[in-house]
Each structure stands twice: as C-alpha cells, then as structure tokens.
Amino acid sequence: MEEPMEEPTEEPIEEEGPERSLDPNEEQSVRADIEDLSGMRQVFQAQGVKGVVIACPDCGENHFYEWELLKENLEHLIKTGEPRMHEPAFEVREDDYIAWDYGKGYLDALSDTGLEPDNRIDLTSCPWCRMPLDAHFQYCPACGRTLAAVRLYRELIQRGSDEREARAMLVRAGFEPFEAF
C-alpha cells in the first residue's frame, strides 16, 4: 500500500531584514572612495583605462570593476550598508584596468603638486571645426587635432597671462593657431 504523497509546503519567503546603515566613519570612508574613483576615472579613462582592479581580502582574487559599476556598488553600500555581490569579469584584459592603490597614489601625487584632476580644463567643442566633444577627449574625432594647446591656452589665461601673449607663445612652441572661443 502506497503512502499518500505529502503536499509540497511552501517555504515562507524571508523578507529582507532592515537595512543596515554604515556608521559615520564607514560612510565617510566610502564617500571618500567615491571621490577618489571619480578622480581616477577623470585621469585614466582618457588613456583608455576601463576601471580598477582590487585585490579581495576575502577570496584572495583580483576583482575587476568598470568605472560605473564600482561607483554604483559604493553608492549601494552607502544606501543599504551591505556590499553587492560581484560576478567575476568575463575574459577580462588586465591591462585595461589600474590597481586601486596605484590610482589612489597617483591622485595623491597630483594633489601634492597642486594638479588635482578636478581642475582639468574641459572643452565642449573643437575650436577648429566646432565638433561637439566629450570632456575626456584629447583629440578632436572630426579633424584629428590635439586639444592640448587649447587646454594650455586656457590655463595660461586663468593664471593671468595676456591672451595675445599666450597665443604667440603656443604658436612659437609649434602649435597650430586656433580661433578664439
């Protein structure tokens, strides 16, 4: 004689517990990490770097994070008090990432010399062909000209150089003249 099959019972769905908040020191540290990440992105993304690699103390593996993913993870940590799960990167090219410690040290060195990345001069359009530009462009994608001379010109003007003198200096240094903007 067969025993009657038991009806499957539904497991109670566990509700997520209350969100754990970070203590003020932890939150301040994570906010500083977000600021450092922003600075690293500003400095290194223009050079083709896709993000950072962080050595995980828990598993001993390197974790590769693209800029936006790590920013979102840090913001999630502030909001919920819990880190997000990280899936391993698929066929990651390690040369496309910088080590967090290296990037942080680089930013500290810039700061020590007064060259913080947030003081970088951004351009919205090419002064030669008027092509709209993203802030991190180093060359105009339409005409191919380097934007270094324009950024240098703006820096000289901000430091009090005469506009005409700054233009003449750049032309003497071998840069192509550009229209006023």
PyMOL commands that set and color helices and strands:
alter all, ss='L'
color gray80, all
select helices_A, chain A and resi 24-47+67-80+94-96+100-112+117-119+148-158+163-172
alter helices_A, ss='H'
color red, helices_A
select strands_A, chain A and resi 51-55+62-66+97-99
alter strands_A, ss='S'
color yellow, strands_A
deselect
rebuild
show_as cartoon
